[in-house]
Amino acid sequence: MTRFANTLTQIAFVAAASLSSMVMLQASTASAQTPQTSYFNAELASPVEKTTKIIQGVVWQCEGTVCTGSKATSRPINACTRLSRKMGEVTSFATRSEPMAGDDLAACNAKG
């Protein structure tokens, strides 16, 4: 292989790797959770600084007393309990489909 062909091969490889990285970055940015697209929604008893935490596969974005989380394989009670352990008492918790009952919410905070 000539020096010119080798250089072209390297350039093509770098271009393909860069394109792949840009596509993955765009996909991860597009999937960032917002309140409208979140699966879990929680209200905390005490406000927290704006933060993003990954807790057992759930990506939580919290600001003030509001936290939103991505869908994961966790059952809602487990996601709530883990959030409570890391961020403090949870005063309300819901999945996209339904709010958590009072007994389950009490159990969520008791395990924290």
N, C-alpha and C positions, 0 to 999 in steps of 0.2 A: 504494500500500500504506500502510495506516495505521501510525502509530508503534507501536501495540500489536501488530499483525501482524508487523511487522519485528522487534520484540523477541522474539516467540514463535519466529520463524524462527531467530534467532541462538541462542536457548536450545536449540532442537531440534538445531541443528548442533553446538553444544558438547557436548550430551549424547551424540550419536551418535559424535563423535570420542573422548570419554572412554570410552564403552563399547568402542569398537574398540581403544583402547589397553589397557584392562584385559584384554580377551580375548587380545591379542597377548602381554602380560606373563605371563598365566597359562600360555599355550602354551609360551613360552620357559622359564619356570620348571619346567614339567612335563617338558620335554625335557632338563633338566640331567642330565649323565651321572653315574651312580653305578656302582660296581663291578659290580652285577648287570646293568645295561643297557648297559654300554660295549661297544664293538666291539674296540678295541685295548686290551691290557693289557701293561704293561711294568714291569720291576723295574730300578731304577738302582743303580749301584755305590755312590754316595754319596747320603746323604739331602739333600733340598731343603726349603725352607720351603713351606708350603701355598700353592699358586699355581694359577692358571688361565691358560693360554696358548693362543692360536690360532696354529697353525703350518701354513701351507699348507692351510687349510680344515679341519684336524682340531682340535677343541676338546679340549685336554689338561687334566686336573685331576690335579695331583701333590701328594703330601704324604708326607714321609719318603722312602722309596725306591720308593713305589708310584705309578705313573701310569696313568690310564685315559683313553682317547680315543674320540671319536665316530667313526662311520663316515663316510668321505669317499671321494672318487674315487681317492685315493692307493693305490698298491700297498703292501702291508705293508713291503717292504724300503725304500721311499721314506719312509714314515711313520716307520719306525725310525731311518733315517739322519738325518732332520730333527730328531727328538726328541733323538738323541745329540748333534747339533751344538749344540742349545740348552740341554739339561739335563745333559749328561755321559754317561759310559759306561753303556750298557744291558746288563744281565746276563741278562735274559730278555725275550722279546717274543712275544706271541701275538695272533692274531685270535680272534674268538669260536669259530671252527671248528677252529683248530689252532695249536700252538706253532711258532715259527720254528726251523728247523734250525740246528745249530751253525755251519756254513759261512756261512749267510746272516747270522747274528748277528755273526760276525766281520767280514763285509763291511760290515754296518751301522755298526759302530764304527770301522772303518778309514776310511770315507768322512767321518766326523765330523771 
